[in-house]
């Protein structure tokens, strides 16, 4: 799927960051959704493509014993975690 890229270039506070890390095409693939609050009080949300973090970001990861794998589903136009893999 293609998403509209909306750069946020001003300082912002991360108010939510959720997603998953799974194996896709034999490599780790991150799928992250983020909400950012800018200094004017607006909240921007969507897929996180890249970020520059300063000074820190604290993240808690939950791991599974068995790796999660993604597979391309053409009808959805996206790679989705496949519990049968």
Rosetta silent file (secondary structure, phi, psi, omega in degrees, C-alpha in Angstrom):
SEQUENCE: XXXXXXXXXXXXXXXXXXXXXXXXXXXXXXXXXXXXXXXXXXXXXXXXXXXXXXXXXXXXXXXXXXXXXXXXXXXXXXXXXXXXX
SCORE:     score description
SCORE:     0.000 S_00000001
   1 L     0.000  147.559  175.555    0.000    0.000    0.000 S_00000001
   2 L  -104.029  139.532  179.378    1.101    3.551   -0.619 S_00000001
   3 L  -121.957  149.744  175.203    0.617    6.188    2.030 S_00000001
   4 L   -72.588  124.315  179.255    0.786    9.950    1.801 S_00000001
   5 L   -84.076  122.152  179.000    4.036   11.041    3.440 S_00000001
   6 L  -121.446   95.648 -178.993    3.462   13.973    5.793 S_00000001
   7 L   -67.074  136.293  171.612    6.781   15.107    7.291 S_00000001
   8 L  -108.676  109.300 -173.213    6.638   16.543   10.809 S_00000001
   9 L  -104.153   -6.255  179.381    9.731   18.744   11.034 S_00000001
  10 L   -96.392  161.913  175.711    9.023   20.597   14.279 S_00000001
  11 L   -58.117  139.823 -179.031    9.597   19.241   17.791 S_00000001
  12 E  -148.132  156.024  177.740    6.736   16.962   18.841 S_00000001
  13 E  -102.722  131.578  176.309    5.842   14.670   21.707 S_00000001
  14 E   -75.890  118.719  179.415    5.099   11.017   20.997 S_00000001
  15 E  -100.878  -16.374  176.384    1.717   10.319   22.592 S_00000001
  16 E  -161.643  140.817  175.552    1.356    6.778   21.250 S_00000001
  17 E  -148.576  111.738 -178.687    3.562    4.276   19.411 S_00000001
  18 E  -135.690  155.797  177.449    2.266    0.769   18.689 S_00000001
  19 E   167.428 -157.251  179.463    3.034   -1.907   16.145 S_00000001
  20 E  -147.406  161.388  171.908    4.786   -5.173   15.523 S_00000001
  21 E  -125.004  121.139 -178.909    8.065   -6.637   14.318 S_00000001
  22 E  -137.130  170.445  178.920    7.725   -9.758   12.203 S_00000001
  23 E   -91.525  128.467  176.855    9.740  -11.643    9.592 S_00000001
  24 E  -141.007  126.821 -175.761    8.970  -10.783    5.962 S_00000001
  25 L    53.944   42.619  176.984   11.134  -11.938    3.030 S_00000001
  26 L    64.757   16.906  178.714   13.592  -13.412    5.566 S_00000001
  27 E  -132.008  152.959  173.936   14.206   -9.998    7.204 S_00000001
  28 E   -64.036  136.713  178.942   12.768   -8.225   10.240 S_00000001
  29 E  -127.649  123.144  179.959    9.924   -5.911    9.198 S_00000001
  30 E   -96.851  132.507  173.627    8.644   -3.147   11.483 S_00000001
  31 E  -124.448  107.032 -173.911    5.043   -1.943   11.188 S_00000001
  32 E  -125.811  137.863  172.470    4.538    1.030   13.504 S_00000001
  33 E  -111.639  139.486 -175.756    1.703    3.500   14.051 S_00000001
  34 E  -134.823  147.295  167.610    2.456    6.761   15.825 S_00000001
  35 E  -119.888  132.349  179.696    0.610    9.743   17.248 S_00000001
  36 E  -124.470  134.583  173.990    2.557   12.981   17.697 S_00000001
  37 E  -102.665  121.176  178.744    1.424   16.122   19.510 S_00000001
  38 E   -88.490  170.918 -173.493    2.959   19.282   18.069 S_00000001
  39 L   -63.239  -21.347  178.415    3.526   22.497   20.003 S_00000001
  40 L   -85.910    3.853  177.087    0.247   24.003   18.729 S_00000001
  41 L    90.400   -2.638  178.381   -1.700   21.162   20.370 S_00000001
  42 L   -77.998  148.387  176.116   -2.536   19.301   17.167 S_00000001
  43 E  -112.844  130.168  178.836   -2.148   15.524   17.056 S_00000001
  44 E  -114.695  138.008 -178.381   -0.859   13.868   13.886 S_00000001
  45 E  -140.494  157.475  176.869   -1.109   10.119   13.397 S_00000001
  46 E   155.716 -160.837  178.586   -0.280    7.392   10.936 S_00000001
  47 E   -73.640  135.695  174.740    2.438    5.000    9.872 S_00000001
  48 L   -88.408  117.975  179.632    5.916    5.762   11.193 S_00000001
  49 L   -97.434  -41.225  174.955    8.348    5.567    8.283 S_00000001
  50 L  -162.220  161.582 -178.108   11.410    7.107    9.944 S_00000001
  51 L  -156.152  150.595  169.115   12.201    9.369   12.871 S_00000001
  52 L  -112.345  117.667 -175.128   14.931   11.408   14.529 S_00000001
  53 L  -106.843  130.452  175.412   14.524   11.116   18.306 S_00000001
  54 L  -150.366  132.032    2.071   16.052   13.564   20.770 S_00000001
  55 L   -86.884  -30.225 -178.218   16.869   13.274   23.593 S_00000001
  56 L  -147.494  166.014  170.016   15.398    9.787   24.265 S_00000001
  57 L  -141.631  124.500  177.159   12.597    7.351   23.530 S_00000001
  58 L   -99.300  127.688 -176.655   11.674    4.608   25.978 S_00000001
  59 L  -128.855  137.968  172.932   10.148    1.528   24.357 S_00000001
  60 L  -111.019  123.864  178.401    8.847   -1.696   25.870 S_00000001
  61 L  -107.628  140.081  173.639    8.918   -4.717   23.569 S_00000001
  62 L  -108.259  129.154 -178.260    7.054   -7.951   24.199 S_00000001
  63 L  -106.514  156.969  176.517    8.624  -11.028   22.648 S_00000001
  64 L  -114.557  151.870  176.914    7.123  -14.337   21.617 S_00000001
  65 L   -63.905  -39.104 -178.724    8.801  -17.747   21.785 S_00000001
  66 L  -104.125  130.723  178.900    7.941  -18.363   18.150 S_00000001
  67 L   -61.145  149.625  173.839    8.752  -15.676   15.569 S_00000001
  68 L   -92.247  139.094  179.862    5.851  -14.011   13.773 S_00000001
  69 E  -120.363  141.990  176.165    5.901  -14.178    9.967 S_00000001
  70 E  -105.520  152.202  177.753    4.177  -11.925    7.465 S_00000001
  71 E  -137.375  146.216  179.710    2.840  -12.922    4.088 S_00000001
  72 E   -75.615  127.291  173.615    1.609  -10.746    1.221 S_00000001
  73 E  -111.988  104.590 -175.842   -2.154  -10.764    0.803 S_00000001
  74 L   -59.220  -38.434 -177.836   -2.875   -9.305   -2.621 S_00000001
  75 L   -64.666  -26.777  177.464   -6.565   -8.754   -1.840 S_00000001
  76 L   -94.319  -16.173 -177.624   -5.579   -6.502    1.088 S_00000001
  77 L    68.111   28.244 -176.242   -2.635   -4.952   -0.730 S_00000001
  78 E  -153.053  157.155  170.917   -0.486   -5.490    2.352 S_00000001
  79 E   -86.854  131.517 -173.541    1.759   -7.950    4.123 S_00000001
  80 E  -129.889  145.470  177.164   -0.083   -9.322    7.148 S_00000001
  81 E   -59.824  129.966  179.560    0.990  -11.589   10.010 S_00000001
  82 L  -109.220  109.471 -177.446    0.059  -15.167    9.111 S_00000001
  83 L   -66.969  -13.639 -179.190   -0.536  -17.289   12.243 S_00000001
  84 L   -89.085   -3.723 -178.364   -0.147  -20.483   10.175 S_00000001
  85 L   -90.664    0.000    0.000    3.460  -19.772    9.181 S_00000001
